[in-house]
Amino acid sequence: MKTILTGIKPTGMAHLGNILGAVQPAIDLANKSVDTQSIFFIADYHALTSVRDPIAFKEDVYSIAATWIALGLDTKKSIFYKQSDVSEIFELQWILSCMTPKGDMNRAHSYKDKVQKNLDNKKDPDLGVNMGLFSYPILMAADILLYDTNLVPVGKDQKQHIEIARSIAQRINEFYGEGTLIEPQEVLQESGASYVVGLDGRKMSKSYDNAIGVWETEKRLKKLINKIKTDSSEPDTPKNPDDSFIMDLYKLFATPEQIAQEEALYREGIGWGYAKAHLFDVVNESLKAPREKYNELMQNKSALDEVLEDGAKRARVVASKTLSRVRNKMTGF
Ligand code: TRP
């Protein structure tokens, strides 16, 4: 039995790139695997390194939870919880902190980048750096190591964090014996050039301001799709379906028959207005049912609480066993 685990930081409404690139593949993998325990959690205390608004904080946590459930996560099969509900994580974090050289944290990318930015601006290198940000990788290591995790699916930007978790586990195993902790492996997502394009043709990303939110109303969704950049070619000029990011997006939501038909229309010449309307139709069609489910969940937060509490309960069964084992090896108690 292998354990797969990943954490999701709550950062406002998910966009199409998030769900197609990460959420949906993870859910599909979890729902269909037989010899694997999948653990997904909302990394809410990680967000506390920067989020200062409790109302937004709470809403974002619920939004992420509702997103995963609306898109079909089987919360009975997988373990799904929010980090702050599993206090064992924070106890393990302290233990791991005592086994982590400070120098390793100095070299962690996000901390290092922040310090470098301050130096570039001739500011105090520690300006705006709280201890949560500094020890972020250790909290992440605790998230992972607490469940004897084997595999961690993450984006490339998180690779160093998994390496740090692995090296902490290795160091502890060297001191206290093999098997004190399991050494995890990263599984990198978003390989190659396949990504979801945003409104301007670049990779869809919140920071480019080109994203389409998954749970926008139909009206907003239509408006956003109409904002997609196009060239000024006339409606009846033939268009190359392989060179259009409206088509790229269309392909992610349409059936093979719909795609073939649409490609033919492009070659005959289609007005961009029509191409966008067709895109809206397929996107809206696939999001309609989950959107209803999402809205329902967001209007019934106590149901979400229940799901998360049940997940935390199951997580703590595993967590407390690992923690006892580690504590015993390291302190004798
Ligand atoms: N740091 C990750 C991110 O920003 C989120 C995260 C927290 C995580 N803990 C984790 C991912 C444990 C994988 C495993 O995306």
py3Dmol code that shows the C-alpha trace and the ligand (Angstrom):
import py3Dmol

protein = """\
ATOM      1  CA  MET A   1       0.000   0.000   0.000  1.00  0.00           C
ATOM      2  CA  LYS A   2       1.448   3.320  -1.088  1.00  0.00           C
ATOM      3  CA  THR A   3       0.510   6.696   0.326  1.00  0.00           C
ATOM      4  CA  ILE A   4       0.115   9.697  -1.963  1.00  0.00           C
ATOM      5  CA  LEU A   5      -0.277  13.082  -0.328  1.00  0.00           C
ATOM      6  CA  THR A   6      -0.534  16.636  -1.496  1.00  0.00           C
ATOM      7  CA  GLY A   7      -1.418  19.951   0.087  1.00  0.00           C
ATOM      8  CA  ILE A   8      -3.342  22.787  -1.490  1.00  0.00           C
ATOM      9  CA  LYS A   9      -2.855  26.374  -0.402  1.00  0.00           C
ATOM     10  CA  PRO A  10      -6.133  28.304  -0.228  1.00  0.00           C
ATOM     11  CA  THR A  11      -5.705  31.277  -2.546  1.00  0.00           C
ATOM     12  CA  GLY A  12      -9.127  32.435  -3.715  1.00  0.00           C
ATOM     13  CA  MET A  13     -11.241  31.005  -6.503  1.00  0.00           C
ATOM     14  CA  ALA A  14      -9.556  28.235  -8.506  1.00  0.00           C
ATOM     15  CA  HIS A  15      -9.098  28.880 -12.240  1.00  0.00           C
ATOM     16  CA  LEU A  16      -9.403  26.550 -15.199  1.00  0.00           C
ATOM     17  CA  GLY A  17      -5.640  25.973 -15.273  1.00  0.00           C
ATOM     18  CA  ASN A  18      -5.696  24.828 -11.644  1.00  0.00           C
ATOM     19  CA  ILE A  19      -8.461  22.310 -12.124  1.00  0.00           C
ATOM     20  CA  LEU A  20      -7.340  20.891 -15.465  1.00  0.00           C
ATOM     21  CA  GLY A  21      -3.671  20.791 -14.535  1.00  0.00           C
ATOM     22  CA  ALA A  22      -3.812  19.660 -10.924  1.00  0.00           C
ATOM     23  CA  VAL A  23      -7.155  19.128  -9.212  1.00  0.00           C
ATOM     24  CA  GLN A  24      -8.911  16.909 -11.760  1.00  0.00           C
ATOM     25  CA  PRO A  25      -5.909  14.628 -12.442  1.00  0.00           C
ATOM     26  CA  ALA A  26      -5.388  14.190  -8.688  1.00  0.00           C
ATOM     27  CA  ILE A  27      -9.047  13.359  -8.121  1.00  0.00           C
ATOM     28  CA  ASP A  28      -9.114  10.885 -11.004  1.00  0.00           C
ATOM     29  CA  LEU A  29      -5.984   9.193  -9.725  1.00  0.00           C
ATOM     30  CA  ALA A  30      -7.303   8.990  -6.172  1.00  0.00           C
ATOM     31  CA  ASN A  31     -10.750   7.734  -7.111  1.00  0.00           C
ATOM     32  CA  LYS A  32      -9.542   4.949  -9.353  1.00  0.00           C
ATOM     33  CA  SER A  33      -6.436   3.670  -7.577  1.00  0.00           C
ATOM     34  CA  VAL A  34      -6.745   0.467  -5.575  1.00  0.00           C
ATOM     35  CA  ASP A  35      -3.468  -0.054  -3.745  1.00  0.00           C
ATOM     36  CA  THR A  36      -2.967   3.550  -2.701  1.00  0.00           C
ATOM     37  CA  GLN A  37      -4.136   5.726   0.138  1.00  0.00           C
ATOM     38  CA  SER A  38      -4.661   9.267  -1.123  1.00  0.00           C
ATOM     39  CA  ILE A  39      -4.446  12.130   1.298  1.00  0.00           C
ATOM     40  CA  PHE A  40      -5.371  15.677   0.289  1.00  0.00           C
ATOM     41  CA  PHE A  41      -5.385  18.585   2.654  1.00  0.00           C
ATOM     42  CA  ILE A  42      -5.910  22.315   2.685  1.00  0.00           C
ATOM     43  CA  ALA A  43      -2.677  23.949   3.828  1.00  0.00           C
ATOM     44  CA  ASP A  44      -4.430  26.712   5.731  1.00  0.00           C
ATOM     45  CA  TYR A  45      -1.694  27.335   8.297  1.00  0.00           C
ATOM     46  CA  HIS A  46       0.801  27.728   5.482  1.00  0.00           C
ATOM     47  CA  ALA A  47      -1.377  30.571   4.230  1.00  0.00           C
ATOM     48  CA  LEU A  48      -1.037  32.217   7.618  1.00  0.00           C
ATOM     49  CA  THR A  49       2.498  33.253   6.728  1.00  0.00           C
ATOM     50  CA  SER A  50       0.912  35.975   4.584  1.00  0.00           C
ATOM     51  CA  VAL A  51      -2.895  36.127   4.849  1.00  0.00           C
ATOM     52  CA  ARG A  52      -4.018  38.661   7.427  1.00  0.00           C
ATOM     53  CA  ASP A  53      -7.756  38.831   6.815  1.00  0.00           C
ATOM     54  CA  PRO A  54      -9.694  36.193   8.797  1.00  0.00           C
ATOM     55  CA  ILE A  55     -12.845  36.590   6.709  1.00  0.00           C
ATOM     56  CA  ALA A  56     -11.019  36.020   3.425  1.00  0.00           C
ATOM     57  CA  PHE A  57      -8.993  33.248   5.058  1.00  0.00           C
ATOM     58  CA  LYS A  58     -12.073  31.275   6.062  1.00  0.00           C
ATOM     59  CA  GLU A  59     -13.882  31.847   2.781  1.00  0.00           C
ATOM     60  CA  ASP A  60     -10.858  30.676   0.787  1.00  0.00           C
ATOM     61  CA  VAL A  61     -10.593  27.495   2.849  1.00  0.00           C
ATOM     62  CA  TYR A  62     -14.244  26.677   2.205  1.00  0.00           C
ATOM     63  CA  SER A  63     -13.897  27.551  -1.459  1.00  0.00           C
ATOM     64  CA  ILE A  64     -11.051  25.105  -1.976  1.00  0.00           C
ATOM     65  CA  ALA A  65     -12.851  22.381  -0.039  1.00  0.00           C
ATOM     66  CA  ALA A  66     -16.037  22.902  -2.074  1.00  0.00           C
ATOM     67  CA  THR A  67     -14.029  22.921  -5.306  1.00  0.00           C
ATOM     68  CA  TRP A  68     -12.503  19.496  -4.691  1.00  0.00           C
ATOM     69  CA  ILE A  69     -15.799  17.988  -3.610  1.00  0.00           C
ATOM     70  CA  ALA A  70     -17.796  19.569  -6.447  1.00  0.00           C
ATOM     71  CA  LEU A  71     -15.322  18.182  -8.960  1.00  0.00           C
ATOM     72  CA  GLY A  72     -15.888  14.694  -7.658  1.00  0.00           C
ATOM     73  CA  LEU A  73     -13.382  13.902  -4.918  1.00  0.00           C
ATOM     74  CA  ASP A  74     -14.574  10.821  -3.073  1.00  0.00           C
ATOM     75  CA  THR A  75     -14.082  11.980   0.498  1.00  0.00           C
ATOM     76  CA  LYS A  76     -14.845   8.529   1.876  1.00  0.00           C
ATOM     77  CA  LYS A  77     -12.098   6.896  -0.149  1.00  0.00           C
ATOM     78  CA  SER A  78      -9.488   9.639   0.192  1.00  0.00           C
ATOM     79  CA  ILE A  79      -8.607  11.431   3.399  1.00  0.00           C
ATOM     80  CA  PHE A  80      -9.464  15.114   3.009  1.00  0.00           C
ATOM     81  CA  TYR A  81      -8.966  17.624   5.831  1.00  0.00           C
ATOM     82  CA  LYS A  82      -7.649  21.011   6.730  1.00  0.00           C
ATOM     83  CA  GLN A  83      -4.165  21.173   8.188  1.00  0.00           C
ATOM     84  CA  SER A  84      -5.079  23.242  11.245  1.00  0.00           C
ATOM     85  CA  ASP A  85      -7.395  20.440  12.451  1.00  0.00           C
ATOM     86  CA  VAL A  86      -4.507  18.013  12.868  1.00  0.00           C
ATOM     87  CA  SER A  87      -2.414  19.338  15.743  1.00  0.00           C
ATOM     88  CA  GLU A  88       0.024  16.414  15.469  1.00  0.00           C
ATOM     89  CA  ILE A  89       1.486  18.190  12.420  1.00  0.00           C
ATOM     90  CA  PHE A  90       2.683  21.073  14.564  1.00  0.00           C
ATOM     91  CA  GLU A  91       4.211  18.831  17.187  1.00  0.00           C
ATOM     92  CA  LEU A  92       6.101  16.948  14.512  1.00  0.00           C
ATOM     93  CA  GLN A  93       7.176  20.266  13.038  1.00  0.00           C
ATOM     94  CA  TRP A  94       8.958  21.141  16.292  1.00  0.00           C
ATOM     95  CA  ILE A  95      10.695  17.774  16.387  1.00  0.00           C
ATOM     96  CA  LEU A  96      11.801  18.181  12.768  1.00  0.00           C
ATOM     97  CA  SER A  97      12.951  21.752  13.446  1.00  0.00           C
ATOM     98  CA  CYS A  98      15.385  20.424  16.027  1.00  0.00           C
ATOM     99  CA  MET A  99      16.883  18.160  13.378  1.00  0.00           C
ATOM    100  CA  THR A 100      17.115  20.749  10.597  1.00  0.00           C
ATOM    101  CA  PRO A 101      20.256  22.863  10.110  1.00  0.00           C
ATOM    102  CA  LYS A 102      19.407  26.543   9.910  1.00  0.00           C
ATOM    103  CA  GLY A 103      21.636  26.769   6.842  1.00  0.00           C
ATOM    104  CA  ASP A 104      19.240  24.539   4.913  1.00  0.00           C
ATOM    105  CA  MET A 105      16.463  27.047   5.546  1.00  0.00           C
ATOM    106  CA  ASN A 106      18.730  29.925   4.487  1.00  0.00           C
ATOM    107  CA  ARG A 107      18.989  28.188   1.121  1.00  0.00           C
ATOM    108  CA  ALA A 108      15.258  27.600   0.631  1.00  0.00           C
ATOM    109  CA  HIS A 109      14.136  29.411  -2.535  1.00  0.00           C
ATOM    110  CA  SER A 110      11.221  31.492  -1.345  1.00  0.00           C
ATOM    111  CA  TYR A 111      13.062  32.788   1.728  1.00  0.00           C
ATOM    112  CA  LYS A 112      16.243  33.384  -0.251  1.00  0.00           C
ATOM    113  CA  ASP A 113      14.356  35.253  -2.974  1.00  0.00           C
ATOM    114  CA  LYS A 114      12.713  37.504  -0.422  1.00  0.00           C
ATOM    115  CA  VAL A 115      16.057  38.317   1.228  1.00  0.00           C
ATOM    116  CA  GLN A 116      17.635  38.969  -2.165  1.00  0.00           C
ATOM    117  CA  LYS A 117      14.839  41.343  -3.104  1.00  0.00           C
ATOM    118  CA  ASN A 118      15.399  43.272   0.119  1.00  0.00           C
ATOM    119  CA  LEU A 119      19.142  43.455  -0.524  1.00  0.00           C
ATOM    120  CA  ASP A 120      18.537  44.619  -4.101  1.00  0.00           C
ATOM    121  CA  ASN A 121      16.365  47.389  -2.720  1.00  0.00           C
ATOM    122  CA  LYS A 122      19.003  48.274  -0.110  1.00  0.00           C
ATOM    123  CA  LYS A 123      16.637  47.261   2.675  1.00  0.00           C
ATOM    124  CA  ASP A 124      17.134  45.226   5.868  1.00  0.00           C
ATOM    125  CA  PRO A 125      17.485  41.642   4.533  1.00  0.00           C
ATOM    126  CA  ASP A 126      14.897  40.399   7.036  1.00  0.00           C
ATOM    127  CA  LEU A 127      12.289  43.002   6.192  1.00  0.00           C
ATOM    128  CA  GLY A 128       8.868  41.358   5.933  1.00  0.00           C
ATOM    129  CA  VAL A 129      10.216  37.907   6.791  1.00  0.00           C
ATOM    130  CA  ASN A 130       8.344  36.204   9.609  1.00  0.00           C
ATOM    131  CA  MET A 131       9.464  32.947  11.210  1.00  0.00           C
ATOM    132  CA  GLY A 132       6.543  31.146   9.564  1.00  0.00           C
ATOM    133  CA  LEU A 133       7.931  32.014   6.153  1.00  0.00           C
ATOM    134  CA  PHE A 134      11.423  31.017   7.245  1.00  0.00           C
ATOM    135  CA  SER A 135      10.401  27.605   8.522  1.00  0.00           C
ATOM    136  CA  TYR A 136       7.695  27.006   5.892  1.00  0.00           C
ATOM    137  CA  PRO A 137       9.644  24.046   4.451  1.00  0.00           C
ATOM    138  CA  ILE A 138       9.739  22.340   7.865  1.00  0.00           C
ATOM    139  CA  LEU A 139       5.983  22.616   8.282  1.00  0.00           C
ATOM    140  CA  MET A 140       5.669  21.143   4.821  1.00  0.00           C
ATOM    141  CA  ALA A 141       8.027  18.314   5.767  1.00  0.00           C
ATOM    142  CA  ALA A 142       5.828  17.608   8.804  1.00  0.00           C
ATOM    143  CA  ASP A 143       2.731  17.543   6.541  1.00  0.00           C
ATOM    144  CA  ILE A 144       4.372  14.885   4.437  1.00  0.00           C
ATOM    145  CA  LEU A 145       6.349  12.774   6.899  1.00  0.00           C
ATOM    146  CA  LEU A 146       3.511  12.438   9.404  1.00  0.00           C
ATOM    147  CA  TYR A 147       1.657   9.993   7.144  1.00  0.00           C
ATOM    148  CA  ASP A 148       4.620   7.904   6.001  1.00  0.00           C
ATOM    149  CA  THR A 149       4.000   9.396   2.565  1.00  0.00           C
ATOM    150  CA  ASN A 150       5.694   7.738  -0.415  1.00  0.00           C
ATOM    151  CA  LEU A 151       4.702  10.062  -3.247  1.00  0.00           C
ATOM    152  CA  VAL A 152       3.985  13.778  -3.380  1.00  0.00           C
ATOM    153  CA  PRO A 153       2.474  15.136  -6.619  1.00  0.00           C
ATOM    154  CA  VAL A 154       3.479  18.814  -6.899  1.00  0.00           C
ATOM    155  CA  GLY A 155       4.346  21.487  -9.419  1.00  0.00           C
ATOM    156  CA  LYS A 156       7.988  22.145 -10.257  1.00  0.00           C
ATOM    157  CA  ASP A 157       8.105  25.132  -7.922  1.00  0.00           C
ATOM    158  CA  GLN A 158       7.704  22.766  -4.963  1.00  0.00           C
ATOM    159  CA  LYS A 159      10.511  20.381  -5.871  1.00  0.00           C
ATOM    160  CA  GLN A 160      13.006  21.845  -3.410  1.00  0.00           C
ATOM    161  CA  HIS A 161      10.494  21.553  -0.589  1.00  0.00           C
ATOM    162  CA  ILE A 162      10.131  17.819  -1.138  1.00  0.00           C
ATOM    163  CA  GLU A 163      13.908  17.465  -1.298  1.00  0.00           C
ATOM    164  CA  ILE A 164      14.135  19.211   2.050  1.00  0.00           C
ATOM    165  CA  ALA A 165      11.492  16.886   3.533  1.00  0.00           C
ATOM    166  CA  ARG A 166      13.429  13.897   2.214  1.00  0.00           C
ATOM    167  CA  SER A 167      16.728  15.117   3.607  1.00  0.00           C
ATOM    168  CA  ILE A 168      15.189  15.746   7.040  1.00  0.00           C
ATOM    169  CA  ALA A 169      13.820  12.188   7.031  1.00  0.00           C
ATOM    170  CA  GLN A 170      17.225  10.843   5.984  1.00  0.00           C
ATOM    171  CA  ARG A 171      19.022  12.710   8.741  1.00  0.00           C
ATOM    172  CA  ILE A 172      16.582  11.430  11.361  1.00  0.00           C
ATOM    173  CA  ASN A 173      16.880   7.876  10.042  1.00  0.00           C
ATOM    174  CA  GLU A 174      20.662   8.080  10.247  1.00  0.00           C
ATOM    175  CA  PHE A 175      20.490   9.189  13.873  1.00  0.00           C
ATOM    176  CA  TYR A 176      17.621   7.089  15.161  1.00  0.00           C
ATOM    177  CA  GLY A 177      17.533   4.128  12.833  1.00  0.00           C
ATOM    178  CA  GLU A 178      16.068   3.193   9.453  1.00  0.00           C
ATOM    179  CA  GLY A 179      12.298   3.310   9.350  1.00  0.00           C
ATOM    180  CA  THR A 180      11.917   6.103  11.860  1.00  0.00           C
ATOM    181  CA  LEU A 181      10.493   8.068   8.953  1.00  0.00           C
ATOM    182  CA  ILE A 182       9.670   7.206   5.345  1.00  0.00           C
ATOM    183  CA  GLU A 183      11.665   9.147   2.746  1.00  0.00           C
ATOM    184  CA  PRO A 184       9.196  10.696   0.290  1.00  0.00           C
ATOM    185  CA  GLN A 185       9.565  11.189  -3.448  1.00  0.00           C
ATOM    186  CA  GLU A 186       8.159  14.034  -5.521  1.00  0.00           C
ATOM    187  CA  VAL A 187       6.024  13.387  -8.614  1.00  0.00           C
ATOM    188  CA  LEU A 188       6.367  16.458 -10.798  1.00  0.00           C
ATOM    189  CA  GLN A 189       3.288  17.686 -12.634  1.00  0.00           C
ATOM    190  CA  GLU A 190       3.019  20.066 -15.582  1.00  0.00           C
ATOM    191  CA  SER A 191       5.794  18.358 -17.491  1.00  0.00           C
ATOM    192  CA  GLY A 192       6.523  19.579 -21.010  1.00  0.00           C
ATOM    193  CA  ALA A 193       4.738  22.436 -22.696  1.00  0.00           C
ATOM    194  CA  SER A 194       1.181  21.298 -22.062  1.00  0.00           C
ATOM    195  CA  TYR A 195      -0.517  23.935 -20.009  1.00  0.00           C
ATOM    196  CA  VAL A 196      -3.794  25.755 -20.083  1.00  0.00           C
ATOM    197  CA  VAL A 197      -3.587  29.107 -21.843  1.00  0.00           C
ATOM    198  CA  GLY A 198      -5.169  32.220 -20.372  1.00  0.00           C
ATOM    199  CA  LEU A 199      -7.070  35.127 -21.945  1.00  0.00           C
ATOM    200  CA  ASP A 200      -3.886  36.590 -23.441  1.00  0.00           C
ATOM    201  CA  GLY A 201      -2.389  33.363 -24.754  1.00  0.00           C
ATOM    202  CA  ARG A 202       0.165  33.023 -21.985  1.00  0.00           C
ATOM    203  CA  LYS A 203      -0.037  30.298 -19.367  1.00  0.00           C
ATOM    204  CA  MET A 204      -3.159  30.812 -17.261  1.00  0.00           C
ATOM    205  CA  SER A 205      -2.081  32.273 -13.945  1.00  0.00           C
ATOM    206  CA  LYS A 206      -3.463  34.545 -11.285  1.00  0.00           C
ATOM    207  CA  SER A 207      -0.314  36.633 -11.426  1.00  0.00           C
ATOM    208  CA  TYR A 208      -0.784  37.365 -15.151  1.00  0.00           C
ATOM    209  CA  ASP A 209      -4.360  38.480 -14.565  1.00  0.00           C
ATOM    210  CA  ASN A 210      -5.449  36.275 -17.478  1.00  0.00           C
ATOM    211  CA  ALA A 211      -7.320  33.573 -15.590  1.00  0.00           C
ATOM    212  CA  ILE A 212     -10.854  32.267 -15.968  1.00  0.00           C
ATOM    213  CA  GLY A 213     -12.313  31.403 -12.567  1.00  0.00           C
ATOM    214  CA  VAL A 214     -13.955  27.993 -12.443  1.00  0.00           C
ATOM    215  CA  TRP A 215     -17.037  29.083 -10.548  1.00  0.00           C
ATOM    216  CA  GLU A 216     -17.853  32.352 -12.304  1.00  0.00           C
ATOM    217  CA  THR A 217     -21.528  32.870 -13.091  1.00  0.00           C
ATOM    218  CA  GLU A 218     -22.582  32.099 -16.672  1.00  0.00           C
ATOM    219  CA  LYS A 219     -22.743  35.803 -17.373  1.00  0.00           C
ATOM    220  CA  ARG A 220     -19.211  36.481 -16.085  1.00  0.00           C
ATOM    221  CA  LEU A 221     -17.893  33.400 -17.841  1.00  0.00           C
ATOM    222  CA  LYS A 222     -19.284  34.629 -21.156  1.00  0.00           C
ATOM    223  CA  LYS A 223     -17.802  38.079 -20.560  1.00  0.00           C
ATOM    224  CA  LEU A 224     -14.375  36.657 -19.742  1.00  0.00           C
ATOM    225  CA  ILE A 225     -14.348  34.409 -22.806  1.00  0.00           C
ATOM    226  CA  ASN A 226     -15.251  37.401 -24.933  1.00  0.00           C
ATOM    227  CA  LYS A 227     -12.144  39.115 -23.605  1.00  0.00           C
ATOM    228  CA  ILE A 228      -9.829  36.516 -25.160  1.00  0.00           C
ATOM    229  CA  LYS A 229      -7.420  38.292 -27.495  1.00  0.00           C
ATOM    230  CA  THR A 230      -7.847  37.617 -31.241  1.00  0.00           C
ATOM    231  CA  ASP A 231      -6.291  38.954 -34.424  1.00  0.00           C
ATOM    232  CA  SER A 232      -8.198  41.273 -36.739  1.00  0.00           C
ATOM    233  CA  SER A 233      -8.837  38.770 -39.534  1.00  0.00           C
ATOM    234  CA  GLU A 234     -12.270  38.934 -41.207  1.00  0.00           C
ATOM    235  CA  PRO A 235     -14.945  36.409 -40.215  1.00  0.00           C
ATOM    236  CA  ASP A 236     -14.850  34.577 -43.570  1.00  0.00           C
ATOM    237  CA  THR A 237     -11.054  34.271 -43.736  1.00  0.00           C
ATOM    238  CA  PRO A 238     -10.015  30.648 -43.178  1.00  0.00           C
ATOM    239  CA  LYS A 239      -8.361  30.168 -39.822  1.00  0.00           C
ATOM    240  CA  ASN A 240      -5.798  27.649 -38.691  1.00  0.00           C
ATOM    241  CA  PRO A 241      -7.313  25.664 -35.814  1.00  0.00           C
ATOM    242  CA  ASP A 242      -3.822  24.605 -34.716  1.00  0.00           C
ATOM    243  CA  ASP A 243      -2.851  28.209 -34.198  1.00  0.00           C
ATOM    244  CA  SER A 244      -5.645  29.511 -32.042  1.00  0.00           C
ATOM    245  CA  PHE A 245      -5.800  29.467 -28.302  1.00  0.00           C
ATOM    246  CA  ILE A 246      -9.578  29.698 -28.426  1.00  0.00           C
ATOM    247  CA  MET A 247      -9.335  26.309 -30.109  1.00  0.00           C
ATOM    248  CA  ASP A 248      -6.752  25.130 -27.576  1.00  0.00           C
ATOM    249  CA  LEU A 249      -9.209  25.843 -24.783  1.00  0.00           C
ATOM    250  CA  TYR A 250     -12.102  24.386 -26.774  1.00  0.00           C
ATOM    251  CA  LYS A 251     -10.274  21.093 -27.104  1.00  0.00           C
ATOM    252  CA  LEU A 252      -9.975  20.760 -23.336  1.00  0.00           C
ATOM    253  CA  PHE A 253     -13.740  20.710 -22.905  1.00  0.00           C
ATOM    254  CA  ALA A 254     -15.235  19.331 -26.146  1.00  0.00           C
ATOM    255  CA  THR A 255     -15.852  15.793 -27.386  1.00  0.00           C
ATOM    256  CA  PRO A 256     -13.784  14.472 -30.339  1.00  0.00           C
ATOM    257  CA  GLU A 257     -16.819  14.948 -32.641  1.00  0.00           C
ATOM    258  CA  GLN A 258     -17.296  18.534 -31.513  1.00  0.00           C
ATOM    259  CA  ILE A 259     -13.604  19.205 -32.047  1.00  0.00           C
ATOM    260  CA  ALA A 260     -13.644  17.813 -35.597  1.00  0.00           C
ATOM    261  CA  GLN A 261     -16.693  19.931 -36.471  1.00  0.00           C
ATOM    262  CA  GLU A 262     -15.211  23.055 -34.965  1.00  0.00           C
ATOM    263  CA  GLU A 263     -11.923  22.559 -36.793  1.00  0.00           C
ATOM    264  CA  ALA A 264     -13.832  22.323 -40.066  1.00  0.00           C
ATOM    265  CA  LEU A 265     -15.600  25.590 -39.261  1.00  0.00           C
ATOM    266  CA  TYR A 266     -12.248  27.261 -38.605  1.00  0.00           C
ATOM    267  CA  ARG A 267     -10.922  26.130 -41.973  1.00  0.00           C
ATOM    268  CA  GLU A 268     -14.007  27.436 -43.770  1.00  0.00           C
ATOM    269  CA  GLY A 269     -13.697  30.720 -41.928  1.00  0.00           C
ATOM    270  CA  ILE A 270     -15.467  31.469 -38.673  1.00  0.00           C
ATOM    271  CA  GLY A 271     -15.987  34.828 -36.997  1.00  0.00           C
ATOM    272  CA  TRP A 272     -14.166  35.087 -33.687  1.00  0.00           C
ATOM    273  CA  GLY A 273     -17.453  36.023 -32.052  1.00  0.00           C
ATOM    274  CA  TYR A 274     -18.896  32.654 -33.041  1.00  0.00           C
ATOM    275  CA  ALA A 275     -15.752  30.782 -32.057  1.00  0.00           C
ATOM    276  CA  LYS A 276     -15.975  32.356 -28.615  1.00  0.00           C
ATOM    277  CA  ALA A 277     -19.669  31.562 -28.316  1.00  0.00           C
ATOM    278  CA  HIS A 278     -18.930  27.926 -29.134  1.00  0.00           C
ATOM    279  CA  LEU A 279     -16.141  27.897 -26.573  1.00  0.00           C
ATOM    280  CA  PHE A 280     -18.475  29.311 -23.954  1.00  0.00           C
ATOM    281  CA  ASP A 281     -21.012  26.573 -24.728  1.00  0.00           C
ATOM    282  CA  VAL A 282     -18.616  23.673 -24.127  1.00  0.00           C
ATOM    283  CA  VAL A 283     -16.963  25.199 -21.067  1.00  0.00           C
ATOM    284  CA  ASN A 284     -20.288  26.089 -19.550  1.00  0.00           C
ATOM    285  CA  GLU A 285     -21.720  22.679 -20.314  1.00  0.00           C
ATOM    286  CA  SER A 286     -18.987  20.871 -18.419  1.00  0.00           C
ATOM    287  CA  LEU A 287     -19.016  23.277 -15.490  1.00  0.00           C
ATOM    288  CA  LYS A 288     -22.771  23.549 -15.068  1.00  0.00           C
ATOM    289  CA  ALA A 289     -23.361  20.552 -12.806  1.00  0.00           C
ATOM    290  CA  PRO A 290     -20.241  20.988 -10.646  1.00  0.00           C
ATOM    291  CA  ARG A 291     -21.019  24.716 -10.379  1.00  0.00           C
ATOM    292  CA  GLU A 292     -24.419  23.917  -8.920  1.00  0.00           C
ATOM    293  CA  LYS A 293     -22.826  21.518  -6.497  1.00  0.00           C
ATOM    294  CA  TYR A 294     -20.175  24.108  -5.581  1.00  0.00           C
ATOM    295  CA  ASN A 295     -22.779  26.798  -4.913  1.00  0.00           C
ATOM    296  CA  GLU A 296     -24.823  24.378  -2.861  1.00  0.00           C
ATOM    297  CA  LEU A 297     -21.801  23.504  -0.726  1.00  0.00           C
ATOM    298  CA  MET A 298     -20.818  27.133  -0.266  1.00  0.00           C
ATOM    299  CA  GLN A 299     -24.324  27.788   1.031  1.00  0.00           C
ATOM    300  CA  ASN A 300     -24.075  24.918   3.483  1.00  0.00           C
ATOM    301  CA  LYS A 301     -20.806  25.405   5.279  1.00  0.00           C
ATOM    302  CA  SER A 302     -21.784  23.051   8.094  1.00  0.00           C
ATOM    303  CA  ALA A 303     -21.831  20.194   5.583  1.00  0.00           C
ATOM    304  CA  LEU A 304     -18.300  21.189   4.569  1.00  0.00           C
ATOM    305  CA  ASP A 305     -17.286  21.336   8.220  1.00  0.00           C
ATOM    306  CA  GLU A 306     -18.580  17.828   8.683  1.00  0.00           C
ATOM    307  CA  VAL A 307     -16.622  16.455   5.751  1.00  0.00           C
ATOM    308  CA  LEU A 308     -13.427  18.172   6.912  1.00  0.00           C
ATOM    309  CA  GLU A 309     -13.900  17.058  10.508  1.00  0.00           C
ATOM    310  CA  ASP A 310     -14.418  13.472   9.442  1.00  0.00           C
ATOM    311  CA  GLY A 311     -11.263  13.723   7.312  1.00  0.00           C
ATOM    312  CA  ALA A 312      -9.274  15.154  10.209  1.00  0.00           C
ATOM    313  CA  LYS A 313     -10.449  12.358  12.478  1.00  0.00           C
ATOM    314  CA  ARG A 314      -9.215   9.737  10.025  1.00  0.00           C
ATOM    315  CA  ALA A 315      -5.994  11.647   9.410  1.00  0.00           C
ATOM    316  CA  ARG A 316      -5.261  11.780  13.147  1.00  0.00           C
ATOM    317  CA  VAL A 317      -5.495   8.015  13.467  1.00  0.00           C
ATOM    318  CA  VAL A 318      -2.538   7.698  11.088  1.00  0.00           C
ATOM    319  CA  ALA A 319      -0.811  10.827  12.411  1.00  0.00           C
ATOM    320  CA  SER A 320      -0.826   9.832  16.055  1.00  0.00           C
ATOM    321  CA  LYS A 321       0.736   6.453  15.255  1.00  0.00           C
ATOM    322  CA  THR A 322       3.614   8.011  13.356  1.00  0.00           C
ATOM    323  CA  LEU A 323       4.099  10.671  15.983  1.00  0.00           C
ATOM    324  CA  SER A 324       4.274   8.092  18.809  1.00  0.00           C
ATOM    325  CA  ARG A 325       6.808   6.091  16.875  1.00  0.00           C
ATOM    326  CA  VAL A 326       9.025   9.107  16.196  1.00  0.00           C
ATOM    327  CA  ARG A 327       8.683  10.469  19.708  1.00  0.00           C
ATOM    328  CA  ASN A 328       9.583   7.106  21.188  1.00  0.00           C
ATOM    329  CA  LYS A 329      12.660   6.725  18.993  1.00  0.00           C
ATOM    330  CA  MET A 330      13.850  10.242  19.752  1.00  0.00           C
ATOM    331  CA  THR A 331      13.001  10.727  23.419  1.00  0.00           C
ATOM    332  CA  GLY A 332      12.391   7.274  24.834  1.00  0.00           C
ATOM    333  CA  PHE A 333       8.897   8.304  25.952  1.00  0.00           C
TER     334      PHE A 333
END
"""
ligand_1 = """\
15
LIG
N 3.622 24.593 -0.425
C 2.632 24.005 -1.280
C 2.222 25.052 -2.329
O 2.415 26.224 -2.111
C 1.418 23.535 -0.518
C 1.757 22.457 0.459
C 1.797 22.589 1.824
C 2.092 21.112 0.147
N 2.134 21.395 2.376
C 2.328 20.456 1.391
C 2.216 20.388 -1.060
C 2.687 19.119 1.452
C 2.593 19.045 -0.988
C 2.835 18.421 0.254
O 1.672 24.685 -3.339
"""
view = py3Dmol.view(width=600, height=400)
view.addModel(protein, "pdb")
view.setStyle({"model": 0}, {"cartoon": {"style": "trace"}})
view.addModel(ligand_1, "xyz")
view.setStyle({"model": 1}, {"stick": {}})
view.zoomTo()
view.show()
